[in-house]
Each structure stands twice: as C-alpha cells, then as structure tokens.
C-alpha cells in the first residue's frame, strides 16, 4: 500500500499530516497518542503460511519493477495479484 492509499484510508492529506506534526513538535498539538503495540502489524486476521516456488529470474525482476512502481513490497504485490486472480 502506498502513501496516497494510506492517506485515503485515514481521510487525511500530506498537508494535514505536516500541520499536525508541526503542532506536535512545537507542543501545541491537541490530539493524543493511542496504545502503541510493539512489533509488526498483522497483515491479515488469520495465520499466514509461507509458499515457496521457483520462477525465472526475469519474472522476479519484472515483479520487483512492478511492485516498486506501485510503492509496494514484493510480498504486497504478490498477495494483491493473487487476491485479484482468485474468487472471493
């Protein structure tokens, strides 16, 4: 997920975030920080399983180029692509 998608999901713009950061840094921010959980956030509500398979190096390079162009990691790109190909 890229920055623009995350901003849309939370209903904010980069300008709003910059303004809040400036208020926080100069001590005038009226908001509050919620509970902070250490560690990586969960991607799904269910357990993930690793799947390993071999494909030509040129395809991996194309996957990496496409993922980078979308602002995604290789894993994010592959999960999204698989989700689009499979029935709900």
N, C-alpha and C positions, 0 to 999 in steps of 0.2 A: 504494500500500500504506500503510495507516495504522499508527500506533504499536502498537496491540494485535496486529495481524497480524505485524509485525516481531518483537515480543517473543515471540509464539508460535513463530515460525520459529526463533528462537535459544534458546528454552526458558528465558526469564527473565521476571521481573516488574519493574514500575517500582520497587518497594521494593528488590529486589536491585540494580538499577542505581544507585539512590540510595545504597545502602550502599557499593557498590564505588567510586562517585565520591567519597564522603566519605573512604574509606580512601586513595584515590589522592591527594586534595587534602591530607591530613594526613601523607602519607609512609609509611603502614603497609600499603599495598596489596601483596600478594604476587604479583600477576599480572605479565604483561609485554605490551608492545605489539608486535604483529607488523609486518610490512612495510607501509609506507604508500605507496600509489601515488597520485601527484597526478592530478587530473582527475576527470571524472565517471565513475562506474561504468557498465559496459556493461549495457544492459537485456536484450539477447539475445546468444547466441553467434554470431549471423550478422549480416551487414551490414544496416543499416536503410535504408529508402528512404522519402522523403517523398511523401505522397499529398495532393493538394490538390483540394478540390471545394467547391461552393457549396451552402449550405443556408439556410433562412430564419433571420433573426436570433433569432426567438423560440425556435427549436430549439437554437441555440447557447446561449442564456440558460438553457434547461432542462438542457442537458448540463452547463453550468458549475454550476448549482444541485445537480444530482445528484452530480457529482464532489465538490463541496465537502462535501456531506452524508456522503460515504464517506471523506473525508480523502484524496482523490486529486487529481492534476492533471487537466486536460482530456485530455492525451495518455494518461495511465494509464487513465482511464475509457474512452476510445475503444478503446484496444488490448484491454482486458479485454472490452468489449462485443462487439467484432469476433471475438475468440477464442471467446466463448461461442456466437456465431452460426455459425461455420464448423466443418465436420467436422475431426476430428483428423487 
